Amino acid sequence: MLDTIRELMRPPPGMAFDFSQPAGEPALAPRDGVAWRVFANPVVLFVGGVAAVLLELSEPSVRSGVWDHSGFRRDPRMRLRRTGFAAMMTVYGPRSAAEQMIARVVRMHARIEGCTPDGRPYRANDPRLLDWVQATAAFAFTQAYHHYVRPLSAAEKDAAFGEGEHAARLYGATGAPRSWAAWEALLAATTPGLEGSPILADFLRIVAEAPLAPAPLRPLQRLLVRAAVEIVPEPVRSLPQLRGRGLRPGEAALVRALARAVRLLPLGDTPSLQAARRLSASGARSRN
């Protein structure tokens, strides 16, 4: 399992990047902020990532854009690694590299458009859809950390949204929530348009059964998928495809123990450690 965790935290093939360079260049997210803590935990990354996608797939236009134009069904392992790398770059990468990566994503989004099964047109770079995607990601990763690692204060939850404001605007999400209250308001406003679909069930099946971990550890993978369902807010958690798919009695304590214990594992030279060296190098240089 340790090798699996290390692999999911490394850049995918062809996207190798040294987060320790250039010395001193800041990231989009502040080093002493909430995001740097949240994204350093691989259990939070997996659970929060699955929860975010469940929320995205509950919005019909986002669902069509994601499901029809991504490689998730063909190669879920690689898709997860690419998505994880984008998150790492946004949080830990030097600002210039993060901005270049986001610009590439925006250009790609400009080519993605289509219609939902009921005929509604959508564009991937529609600010309304981008606001939902950015908001659900900020919520899901923050809630995964709050629920399974350490409770966050109201101020820390607000900070988790505020720290992502610059990146959200670069993606085109000009109205993304900047606070927990703003997230709750967006969720309430979006709720009437959220719905279940067979795609939700397909996604849950894929992330539960895909060979992300060695076969003997597949039950642990399914446990983390249930942990993701558990933190999805209402009304999405009560959709037919998710109802009753959360954690079983006693499993929350197991997930918490795993999320806290993983911080002690030798994960190698992760992006968060490399980024810390990048900024520390600047401090050491300025003192000389």
Secondary structure, 3 states (H helix, E strand, C coil): CHHHHHHHHCCCCCCCCCCCCCCCCCECCCCCCHHHHHCCCHHHHHHHHHHHHHHHCCCHHHHHHHHHHCCCCCCHHHHHHHHHHHHHHHHHCEHHHHHHHHHHHHHHHCCCEEECCCCCEEECCCHHHHHHHHHHHHHHHHHHHHHHCCCCCHHHHHHHHHCCHHHHHHHCCCCCCCCHHHHHHHHHHHHHHCCCCHHHHHHHHHHHHCCCCCHHHHHHHHHHHHHHHHHCCCCHHHCCCCCCCCCCCCHHHHHHHHHHHHHHCCCCCCHHHHHHHHHHHHHHHHHC
